Amino acid sequence: MTSIENSYGHPLERFHASLANLRAHPTTFTLEPYNGCSQGCTYCMYNQETNQQKKPSVSHRDMEELREFLMQSDHRFITSIGHSCDSYQPLERRLEVTRNILKVFNSCNFPVLLFTRMQGVLRDADILEEMGNKGLVEVVSTLISLDEGVRYHLERRSPTAEQRLHVVRELARRGIPASFHLTPHIAGLNDEKQLGSLLRHFQNAGAKRVYFSLLGITSSIESKLLQALKAINPLVEKNLMKSYWDIENCGFYQVSESLLIEEHEKARSICEDAGLEFFSEQIPVFSKGNGHEGIYRFKLPIIADFCTYFQERKKRFIVWEDLMEYLSHFDTVNKEYIGKVREYWDTAQLFKNTFYHPICQGENICYSQQDHLDLTKFTLPRRE
């Protein structure tokens, strides 16, 4: 076993490398206990090789380096565990890599955001309960439909909907914070009644929040995905690609702004009725909830936080110094993070999909609050 290669001398990887992450993910680092995923979801853009070798990515030596790094850190931060590959692969029953990682974070009192759909997480409820009592953990499951036919065609090797809901109920019963990813949300897969039922199941299971994002499509998954959707509902498959277009001819299909807004408004409204906090991974201003409790006491600020901060202060015009003053309140903010934020500020991308629009003031970029969203604008070519 070898450590994930990085320049830090420990198995953690910096997470805020993209604008998408800055919009939605308040974690400083990510850690994948395993390379490769056994679930083989049709829509997954991370693990498409069916013969991909599943193996641990963290060795005993890495564990010691991780412990040393955490103990020497002068502030606490959130680490996302299993974001790309489920933390509880079948190998975990024997190797206990994820369990040993959790032991390190618990003993060092560092918070984690733990991603898994698997029932194996309940084995580690003893550690998670300790961490939950200290506000140092949130477990995130993914569920996009209650329909077993959907699971069969899109997530065949994943647990059933009821098994995932049972896991969250058990975690909540033990006081372990849990939430759901409704990601990827596939327009048309659930009608409004079915979507409402799904979100109410989340609430009844004890989840506190929902993370929401529309399906992303790349050329590498397009064929298999459309084939699976056709088997589920030919109408969904037929309509889906009418709302996506590869605008830069780079193999990544972008959803139309009208569908993006429509689906967000629908899901957010149902979450509000069900008493669930709602966090958008695509349109920051749609996020609604208290993102400062539990593990989020140690968050890296995300773009939704920027917007809330300035809107609460009725700040309609923002210069770089205003943002720097706000970021100075976070121990987790460092030069690397500020450099990434500055990059997107200077290229007028930072506040995309918010009410703050870029304007030029001399040679500098500033942002002015408007009454409409600054969405990515493009015209969809007609499809025959």
Steps between C-alpha positions, in 0.01 A plus 500: 500500500623845417394843609308729269773714351493865597733771618381507860667190648166342601213326316270804487430689178396864467136517396437854377644464153194606299223757493244222554667409829512862613126522438399206712769323701629652827769234543871574503624153412371179349612146581409188303546182706477292181598535137213379282136443588303176493162665434554591134222760473410579140503876557830511690773707337769377740501122472394381157737206454305185587822302544658772713709355780362580843778538752586701810665834438611561859772297668594461868782747443250746352291468816792606715585788267134607511495489880820703521369759254171544688671526838738768370229707329426833670129490405232245419350449154249269331618199301271332249540120514387279211377783278586319174516134609266370772674472837356154567612285208464122552871491588426721801342209690842334513749786482325765715684783323209744543452399864867567577482837324199595713691399813778742408265791437305425819809478720630829355155666524481593133167510310411284199230487236460126436347384170345155470187317387604174660360332810854428615517850650284375788790281613683821589208659685702486823766737361247712314289541812801633690577739216134602474493591868794733434349646182774347287316290241223502243418190295371558148306239302386529138149416384344623175179294485284261701436296184686168496495504121707818507751342735522188282591694187710780650646368829471123469760407759388758757272435801125537458325824588357345815844377609644850463209657685542240776866595540413868543221414747746298709763774491244763599374279782851499644537876465735483201425784255404374155389653173424403142645583162222524244776489246486462213144622463376385159220718367187298430614193690269592790180695445413764759304254713781244495759768579289616794473143628877450469581817694245421771663159538828683559339710771325204664828309512653779709707683239550871564605623158502420131783573257364546150655504155373427151656226298829572329563318174832431332564328170656207691170408668245633249431179308459268799301759691251563221461127444419450870255792506325365191445171682351686796285749309549571128346846542765600756775386266342681203454831681820508702751587229273774367600697810874426492761626259876469467551874458880489493536173306701359788292192580314655792131575456356803677136514609280783373440783744120463480512136609762578763279761665176304461635186667669696779185695581296180512741314729564796730127564547437137596797502741366812670159335543669190645720700739825403326795731447580531132846549352554544128823390340430711191306816594638633831213741568252209511673359807300547818602373840732546796839408365687594819414223749661161568791434267427825316654696788826404327396564141670674217255769387319428174353745251153469656658629823651796314159593360317462831758709682481790256123485456442508876710815510312644202828522313409564136853572379798277587869563452777248568584656838141437617536129429842484663360661816229232514745213439725624781246360749575137400797309642472252212573762232860495378703641212418207271127546550520879456701449182226277357228748600699786345537305176124469460445858618734641234346290222146617596391144587484508880139614535355316201148374577450770766354851506846660494612594149855591396577856395825673407629782717808623321725196469331319788206262513227580753153358555164675512177351634222476241140377507563195280738206515829517315451163334718356231343630184489307174250413231411136453525400135188333367501123499319321224 
